[in-house]
């Protein structure tokens, strides 16, 4: 799926991060979302690798990266901790400054990385999210039903782990289908097999629940600390049809970043796999300097 890319594992301060890298040109870090792995970029990364040195890791707790302990306060899966991993990865690869793109949970890590390590990020692109603080603060019945998994996955151990673990492949397929517009057709068989392989691991199920527990607790504390400051680097937001019904996404991001471009794409949540050419094109024109 990543022809011409190299696979590697890097020690990011005691947490081993699995990744693929390829291409040449300015460095670009791609961060995946739930319930996937770096594989979600398999259609977009080769296109961008014609112009950038692309690094696509598995976030801590996902894929073949390490699954550290969460701790009583879930800090082990805070977006701050995940962001530190990725900064350490890019430092180890020799990249002091880089462009940054995230989808779903990866976009939340990217958002925190741009706040905590703004001097490292040249440009930021977030795909199909509004900030976590906004999502929790501005909710209603329709949004809560759409974001039901935020409240399910963040329940105390081990309720969601036990229920998902009963049939992880079913739950994975249900998530991909329901959030992706009702179809699995645009997920390649090889990519789907990788998602199933990784998500069948009880350690991944637990770690991904801890990701959401952190999102509902310590991440909100971190977000509240810098609500009045804006991300300085140029920022682009791309989003699908469902998010467009719930939020004025561009207006939300203008509250959090000084310079915002982007717009809605006519697709579901998993845009890099449903509309890879459109996503790659938008990213290229935004990221090129």
VENRAVEN-V792759 format. One record per residue. N is the residue number from 0. RES is the residue in one letter. SS is DSSP state (helix for helix, strand for strand, loop for the rest). OMEGA is omega as a letter, one per 20 degrees, with the letter a starting at -180 (999 if undefined). Layout:
# VENRAVEN-V792759
n,res,ss,omega
N,RES,SS,OMEGA
N,RES,SS,OMEGA
This chain:
# VENRAVEN-V792759
n,res,ss,omega
0,X,loop,a
1,X,loop,a
2,X,loop,a
3,X,loop,r
4,X,loop,r
5,X,strand,r
6,X,strand,a
7,X,strand,r
8,X,strand,a
9,X,strand,r
10,X,strand,r
11,X,loop,r
12,X,loop,r
13,X,loop,r
14,X,loop,a
15,X,strand,a
16,X,strand,r
17,X,strand,a
18,X,strand,r
19,X,strand,r
20,X,strand,a
21,X,strand,r
22,X,strand,r
23,X,loop,a
24,X,loop,a
25,X,strand,a
26,X,strand,a
27,X,strand,a
28,X,strand,a
29,X,strand,a
30,X,strand,a
31,X,loop,r
32,X,loop,r
33,X,loop,i
34,X,loop,a
35,X,loop,r
36,X,loop,r
37,X,helix,a
38,X,helix,a
39,X,helix,a
40,X,helix,a
41,X,loop,r
42,X,loop,a
43,X,loop,a
44,X,helix,r
45,X,helix,r
46,X,helix,a
47,X,helix,a
48,X,loop,r
49,X,loop,a
50,X,loop,a
51,X,strand,r
52,X,strand,a
53,X,strand,r
54,X,strand,a
55,X,strand,a
56,X,strand,r
57,X,loop,r
58,X,loop,r
59,X,loop,a
60,X,loop,a
61,X,loop,r
62,X,loop,a
63,X,loop,r
64,X,loop,a
65,X,loop,r
66,X,loop,a
67,X,loop,r
68,X,loop,a
69,X,loop,a
70,X,loop,a
71,X,loop,a
72,X,loop,r
73,X,loop,a
74,X,helix,r
75,X,helix,r
76,X,helix,r
77,X,loop,r
78,X,helix,r
79,X,helix,r
80,X,helix,r
81,X,helix,r
82,X,helix,r
83,X,helix,r
84,X,helix,a
85,X,helix,r
86,X,helix,r
87,X,helix,r
88,X,helix,a
89,X,helix,r
90,X,helix,r
91,X,helix,r
92,X,loop,r
93,X,loop,a
94,X,loop,r
95,X,loop,r
96,X,loop,a
97,X,strand,r
98,X,strand,a
99,X,strand,r
100,X,strand,r
101,X,strand,r
102,X,strand,r
103,X,loop,a
104,X,helix,r
105,X,helix,r
106,X,helix,r
107,X,helix,r
108,X,helix,r
109,X,helix,r
110,X,helix,r
111,X,helix,r
112,X,helix,a
113,X,helix,r
114,X,helix,a
115,X,helix,a
116,X,loop,a
117,X,loop,a
118,X,loop,a
119,X,loop,a
120,X,strand,r
121,X,strand,r
122,X,strand,a
123,X,strand,r
124,X,strand,r
125,X,strand,a
126,X,strand,r
127,X,loop,r
128,X,loop,q
129,X,loop,a
130,X,loop,a
131,X,helix,a
132,X,helix,r
133,X,helix,a
134,X,helix,r
135,X,helix,a
136,X,helix,a
137,X,loop,a
138,X,loop,r
139,X,loop,a
140,X,helix,a
141,X,helix,r
142,X,helix,r
143,X,helix,r
144,X,helix,r
145,X,helix,r
146,X,loop,a
147,X,helix,a
148,X,helix,r
149,X,helix,a
150,X,helix,r
151,X,helix,a
152,X,helix,a
153,X,loop,r
154,X,loop,a
155,X,loop,r
156,X,loop,j
157,X,loop,a
158,X,helix,a
159,X,helix,r
160,X,helix,a
161,X,helix,a
162,X,helix,r
163,X,helix,a
164,X,helix,r
165,X,loop,r
166,X,loop,a
167,X,helix,r
168,X,helix,r
169,X,helix,a
170,X,helix,r
171,X,helix,r
172,X,helix,r
173,X,helix,r
174,X,helix,a
175,X,helix,a
176,X,helix,a
177,X,helix,a
178,X,helix,a
179,X,loop,r
180,X,loop,r
181,X,loop,a
182,X,loop,r
183,X,loop,a
184,X,loop,a
185,X,loop,r
186,X,loop,r
187,X,loop,a
188,X,helix,a
189,X,helix,r
190,X,helix,r
191,X,helix,r
192,X,helix,r
193,X,helix,r
194,X,helix,a
195,X,helix,a
196,X,helix,a
197,X,helix,a
198,X,helix,r
199,X,loop,r
200,X,loop,r
201,X,helix,r
202,X,helix,r
203,X,helix,r
204,X,helix,a
205,X,helix,a
206,X,helix,a
207,X,helix,r
208,X,helix,r
209,X,helix,r
210,X,helix,a
211,X,helix,r
212,X,helix,r
213,X,helix,a
214,X,helix,a
215,X,loop,a
216,X,loop,a
217,X,helix,r
218,X,helix,r
219,X,helix,r
220,X,helix,r
221,X,helix,a
222,X,helix,a
223,X,helix,a
224,X,helix,a
225,X,loop,r
226,X,loop,a
227,X,loop,r
228,X,loop,a
229,X,loop,r
230,X,strand,a
231,X,loop,a
232,X,loop,r
233,X,strand,a
234,X,strand,r
235,X,strand,r
236,X,strand,r
237,X,strand,a
238,X,strand,a
239,X,loop,a
240,X,helix,a
241,X,helix,a
242,X,helix,a
243,X,helix,r
244,X,helix,a
245,X,helix,a
246,X,loop,r
247,X,loop,a
248,X,helix,a
249,X,helix,r
250,X,helix,r
251,X,helix,a
252,X,helix,r
253,X,helix,r
254,X,loop,a
255,X,loop,a
256,X,strand,a
257,X,loop,a
258,X,loop,a
259,X,strand,r
260,X,strand,r
261,X,strand,a
262,X,strand,a
263,X,strand,r
264,X,loop,a
265,X,loop,a
266,X,loop,a
267,X,loop,a
268,X,loop,a
269,X,loop,a
270,X,helix,a
271,X,helix,r
272,X,helix,r
273,X,helix,a
274,X,loop,a
275,X,helix,a
276,X,helix,r
277,X,helix,r
278,X,helix,a
279,X,helix,r
280,X,helix,a
281,X,helix,r
282,X,helix,a
283,X,helix,a
284,X,helix,r
285,X,helix,a
286,X,helix,a
287,X,loop,a
288,X,loop,999
